[in-house]
Amino acid sequence: MAASGVWAGDKMPAQSRGKTVAVLIALVVAVAAGVGGGYLLWGRATDWYAVKNPATLPAGAENDLVRYGRDLVINTAELIGRGASDPALAYAGNDLKCTNCHINAGLKPFAAPFVSTYASYPLMVDDRVITLPERINGCMTRSMNGRPMPEDSREMEAIIAYIRYLGVGTPEGVRVAGMGLMPLPPPAEAPSAARGQAAFEATCVRCHGGDGQGTLGVPPLWGDGSFNAAAGMADLRMAAAFIRVNMPWGVNYLDPLLSGQQAWDLAAFIDQKPRPPRPAGSLPGD
């Protein structure tokens, strides 16, 4: 061995080589275990979309408000639609339900979920600050083709309480993955209403009917009972993005049935159909 401690001619005794190899193996195993453990912990992210059932909440005025909010989201047409039993509560002017777009009562990823909504508002939109009540009333006047709910009404307070409940524990001011709609690349070909009609007849008629007016529990896609021309779904881009990963019923973003082009074509077919006009002074999109 040289005075430097390096083995002459780079030759190391077999015993020392064995010890070195053992140390290297131990280091590799330790690093692999650490990295693997890190990925394991990273993969244990909170499932913000796990079903929450306010029926299990204890009795109390605040929890009753949460429960009422969920009922309004699921049974919108019956409770505050144009056929509401109490005419004073007929804020919505069509036959849609909030959960028709906010699927699974606001808990389906990339179906305009509510999970990060409460933590995201107030929100700056086009150089204007929008409050959550204003955003909800945007839906009421456009998607629901109705009139604004008073901000101090029990119905507004209930919907906000339910949205807040779904977001308990979520990061403040951050939209968790799965919020909004899944981005859809531009179509390879210009969207075609003719191709969209063929796709509609093959895929959508079973639930929405040949006339697009829906069947029991399924919303109308055009006509007086549907969203108006200012609604988000009247925007070709938003409609296509929603259709792509949410239709037909039961699919999700992990396993869509329709191609991107089919989604664009279906949106073109649906959005060219007649519907209530844009309310005076309204801005496009929800």
C-alpha positions in Angstrom: 0.0 0.0 0.0 1.3 3.5 -0.8 1.8 6.1 1.9 -1.3 7.9 0.6 -3.4 5.0 1.6 -4.3 4.1 -2.0 -3.6 0.5 -3.0 -0.7 0.3 -5.4 -1.7 -0.5 -8.9 -5.4 0.0 -7.9 -5.5 -3.5 -6.5 -7.4 -4.0 -3.3 -7.4 -7.2 -1.2 -10.4 -9.4 -1.7 -11.5 -8.9 1.9 -11.5 -5.2 1.6 -13.3 -5.3 -1.8 -16.0 -7.4 -0.2 -16.5 -4.9 2.6 -16.7 -2.0 0.2 -19.3 -3.8 -2.0 -21.3 -4.5 1.1 -21.2 -0.9 2.1 -22.3 0.3 -1.4 -25.2 -2.2 -1.4 -26.3 -0.9 2.0 -26.2 2.6 0.8 -28.1 1.8 -2.4 -30.8 0.0 -0.3 -31.0 2.9 2.1 -31.4 5.4 -0.7 -34.0 3.3 -2.5 -35.9 2.8 0.7 -35.8 6.6 1.4 -36.9 7.6 -2.1 -39.5 4.9 -2.2 -40.8 6.0 1.2 -40.9 9.6 -0.1 -43.0 8.6 -3.1 -45.2 6.5 -1.0 -45.9 9.4 1.3 -46.4 11.7 -1.7 -48.9 9.3 -3.1 -50.9 9.4 0.0 -52.3 12.9 -0.8 -55.7 13.7 0.7 -58.6 12.6 -1.5 -60.5 15.9 -1.5 -63.3 14.3 -3.6 -64.2 11.6 -1.2 -68.0 11.5 -0.6 -69.1 13.7 2.2 -72.6 13.1 3.6 -73.9 16.0 5.7 -76.7 13.7 6.9 -74.1 12.3 9.4 -73.5 15.7 10.9 -74.8 16.3 14.4 -78.1 18.2 14.9 -77.8 21.9 14.9 -78.7 25.1 13.0 -75.4 25.3 11.1 -75.5 21.7 10.1 -79.1 21.9 9.1 -78.1 24.7 6.8 -75.4 22.5 5.2 -78.0 19.8 4.7 -80.4 22.2 3.1 -77.6 23.4 0.8 -77.0 19.9 -0.4 -80.7 19.4 -1.0 -80.8 22.6 -3.1 -77.8 21.4 -5.2 -79.4 18.0 -5.9 -83.1 19.0 -6.0 -82.8 22.5 -7.5 -85.8 22.3 -9.9 -88.2 21.0 -7.2 -87.1 23.4 -4.5 -86.2 26.7 -6.3 -87.0 26.0 -9.9 -89.9 27.4 -12.0 -92.2 24.7 -10.6 -91.2 25.2 -7.0 -94.1 24.6 -4.5 -93.4 28.1 -3.0 -93.6 30.6 -5.9 -91.5 33.1 -3.9 -88.6 30.6 -4.1 -88.8 30.1 -7.8 -85.4 31.6 -8.5 -84.4 29.2 -11.3 -86.3 29.6 -14.5 -85.7 26.2 -16.1 -85.7 22.5 -15.3 -82.0 22.0 -14.5 -80.3 21.1 -11.3 -77.0 22.3 -10.0 -75.7 18.8 -9.9 -76.3 18.4 -13.7 -73.1 20.4 -14.2 -71.6 20.1 -10.7 -71.8 16.3 -10.9 -72.0 14.2 -7.7 -73.2 17.2 -5.8 -70.0 19.1 -6.5 -67.6 16.2 -5.8 -66.6 14.9 -9.2 -63.1 15.9 -10.4 -63.2 18.0 -13.6 -67.0 18.4 -13.5 -66.9 21.9 -12.0 -66.5 20.6 -8.4 -67.0 22.8 -5.3 -64.1 21.5 -3.3 -61.8 24.5 -3.6 -64.6 27.0 -4.4 -65.0 28.5 -0.9 -61.2 28.9 -0.4 -60.9 30.6 -3.9 -63.3 33.5 -3.4 -63.3 36.4 -3.6 -61.8 35.9 -7.1 -60.4 38.4 -9.6 -62.1 37.9 -13.0 -61.4 40.3 -15.9 -60.0 43.0 -13.6 -63.1 42.7 -11.3 -63.4 41.1 -7.9 -66.2 38.5 -7.8 -67.7 37.4 -4.5 -69.0 33.9 -4.0 -72.7 35.1 -3.8 -72.2 37.0 -7.1 -70.8 33.8 -8.7 -73.7 31.7 -7.5 -76.1 34.3 -8.8 -74.3 34.2 -12.1 -75.3 30.6 -12.3 -78.8 31.4 -11.3 -79.3 34.0 -14.0 -77.4 32.2 -16.8 -77.2 28.4 -16.4 -80.5 28.3 -14.5 -82.1 31.1 -16.7 -83.6 32.6 -13.6 -83.2 35.6 -11.2 -80.7 36.4 -8.5 -81.3 35.1 -5.0 -81.1 37.7 -2.2 -77.6 37.4 -0.7 -79.2 37.2 2.8 -81.7 34.6 1.9 -81.7 31.2 3.6 -81.2 29.5 0.2 -78.0 31.5 -0.6 -76.7 31.0 2.9 -77.4 27.2 2.6 -75.6 26.8 -0.7 -72.6 28.7 0.6 -72.6 26.6 3.8 -72.6 23.4 1.8 -69.8 24.6 -0.5 -67.8 25.6 2.6 -68.4 22.2 4.1 -67.0 20.4 1.0 -63.9 22.5 1.3 -63.1 22.0 4.9 -59.3 21.4 5.3 -58.4 22.4 1.7 -55.5 24.9 1.1 -56.6 28.5 1.3 -56.5 30.4 -2.0 -55.4 27.2 -3.9 -57.4 25.2 -6.3 -56.7 21.6 -5.8 -56.1 19.2 -8.7 -59.4 18.3 -10.5 -61.1 21.7 -10.1 -62.9 23.3 -13.0 -62.9 21.4 -16.3 -60.1 19.3 -17.7 -58.3 21.3 -20.4 -59.1 20.1 -23.9 -56.7 20.6 -26.8 -57.9 22.4 -29.9 -59.7 20.1 -32.4 -57.8 18.6 -35.3 -60.7 19.6 -37.5 -63.2 22.4 -37.2 -66.1 21.3 -35.0 -68.9 19.9 -37.1 -72.5 20.0 -36.0 -73.3 17.4 -38.6 -70.8 15.0 -37.1 -72.0 16.0 -33.7 -75.5 15.0 -34.6 -74.4 11.6 -35.6 -72.4 11.2 -32.3 -75.5 12.4 -30.4 -77.8 9.9 -32.0 -75.3 7.1 -31.3 -74.3 8.1 -27.7 -76.7 10.6 -26.1 -80.2 9.8 -27.3 -80.7 7.0 -24.7 -80.6 9.5 -21.9 -81.3 13.0 -23.4 -83.9 11.8 -25.9 -84.0 12.4 -29.6 -85.4 15.9 -29.0 -82.7 16.8 -26.5 -85.3 17.4 -23.8 -84.1 14.8 -21.4 -85.8 11.9 -19.6 -86.5 11.4 -16.0 -83.6 12.9 -14.0 -81.7 13.8 -17.2 -81.5 17.5 -18.1 -82.7 19.1 -21.3 -79.9 20.3 -23.5 -81.8 23.0 -25.5 -85.2 24.6 -25.5 -87.0 26.7 -22.9 -86.1 24.3 -20.1 -82.4 24.5 -20.6 -79.5 27.0 -20.0 -79.6 30.3 -21.8 -77.2 31.8 -24.3 -75.0 33.4 -21.7 -74.3 30.2 -19.8 -70.9 28.6 -19.6 -72.2 25.6 -21.5 -73.2 27.8 -24.3 -69.5 28.4 -24.9 -68.2 25.8 -27.3 -64.9 25.4 -25.5 -66.5 24.8 -22.1 -69.2 22.5 -23.4 -66.6 20.4 -25.3 -64.3 20.2 -22.2 -67.2 19.1 -20.0 -68.5 16.5 -22.5 -65.1 15.0 -23.1 -64.6 13.6 -19.6 -68.1 13.5 -18.2 -70.3 12.1 -20.9 -72.0 9.7 -21.4 -73.0 9.4 -17.8 -70.6 7.3 -15.7 -67.3 8.0 -17.5 -64.5 10.1 -15.9 -61.3 11.8 -16.9 -59.3 8.6 -16.3 -61.3 6.6 -18.8 -63.2 8.8 -21.3 -65.3 7.2 -24.0 -65.4 10.0 -26.5 -62.5 11.3 -28.4 -61.6 15.0 -28.2 -62.9 15.6 -31.7 -66.2 13.9 -30.9 -66.5 16.2 -27.8 -66.0 19.3 -30.0 -68.5 18.1 -32.6 -71.1 17.3 -29.9 -70.7 20.7 -28.4 -71.1 22.3 -31.9 -74.3 20.3 -32.4 -75.8 21.1 -29.0 -74.8 24.8 -28.9 -76.4 25.6 -32.2 -79.8 24.5 -31.0 -82.4 27.1 -29.8 -82.3 28.1 -26.2 -83.4 31.1 -24.1 -81.6 34.4 -25.0 -78.8 36.0 -23.1 -80.2 38.2 -20.3 -79.8 41.9 -20.9 -76.5 43.2 -19.8 -75.0 39.8 -19.0 -71.5 38.7 -19.8 -70.8 35.4 -21.5 -69.9 32.3 -19.5 -70.4 31.1 -16.0 
